[in-house]
């Protein structure tokens, strides 16, 4: 498998392993996880906040995303109250905005 963003995927795999252990991380990558679960794991891992956000956004190109977003979509950052820290991500499409809990990710094979 050829990854578009191998460094981002390596950071994601490392974070998932750190937070959930090797077996669960492997299952989440193969079987899938919500974007919300990925965000939670990345923010719980020992990464700088901005590094976690960058790994998520860069790594999305290597995941199969459900529902199918089509060709036109935009990642929206949700910031904390009175904070410049990203606390959530949403995906805006021409048909509406999807919350992170409604987006399912599976590592492309």
N, C-alpha and C positions, 0 to 999 in steps of 0.2 A: 504494500500500500504506500503510495506516495502522498505525503502530507504537504499542504500548501504553507502551513505555519508550524513547522515541527517544534520550535522553541515554545510557542504558546501551548501546544498540546502537551509537551513535556511538563510545563508548569501546572497544567490542569491535572494531569495524571498524578504528579507528585502531591498536589493538594488533596485530591480525592483519596489517595493512599494514606496520607497523614491523618485525615479526618475520619475515614471509614474503614481503613485497613485494605489490604491487597485484594482479597476476594470480592468484597463489596464494590470496590473501585472498578475492578474488571467487569463485574456484572453491570454497573451503571454505564460504563462506556459501551458495552456490547448490546445490552437490552434497552438502554435509554434512561434518561432522567429529565426532570423538568429544568428549565432554565433557572427557576427559583432555587432548586436544590444545588445546582452548580454554583450559583452566586453565594449561597450560604456556605458551601464548602470552601470556596476560594477566600471568602472573608474570614473564615475560621482558621485557615492555614497560616503558617508563619511567613507571610509575604507582606510587603508594603502594600497599602491600599491601592495605590495607583498601578502597581505591578499586577495585582489581581484583576483589576478592571481591564487593563491592556491585554492580559492573557485571555480573558473571556472574549473580548471583542475581536481580537486577532484570531482566536481559535474557532470562532463560529463558522468560518469557511470550510472547516474540516469535518463538520457535523451534518448529518441529515436532519433537517428541521421539519417537524410536524406541528401544525398543519403546513401544507405547502404554501409558502409565502409568495410565490410567483417571482417575477423578475424585479419588481419594484418594491423595496421595503427599506425602512430606515430604523436604525437603533436609536432609541431615546433613553437618555440617562435621567434617572430620578434621584434628586439630591436630598440629603437630610435637611430637616428643619433648621434653618440658620447655619447651614454647613455647606462646604464645597465638596464633601465626600459623597460619592455615588453610593446610594443604598439599594438601588434596584435598577433593572433595565426593562424596557418595554419595546415592543417591535410595532412600528407604525406601518400599515399597508394602505393601499387605496380603499380597502374594504373596512378599515377600522384599526384600532390599536389592540394588541394582544398583551396581556399581563404576563410576567415571567412564569407564573404558575400554569399558564395555558399553552406554553411553548415546550415541546418535547424534543430532546436532543439525543442523537445516537451517533457515535463515532462512525464515519463512513468507512466501509471496508473495501 
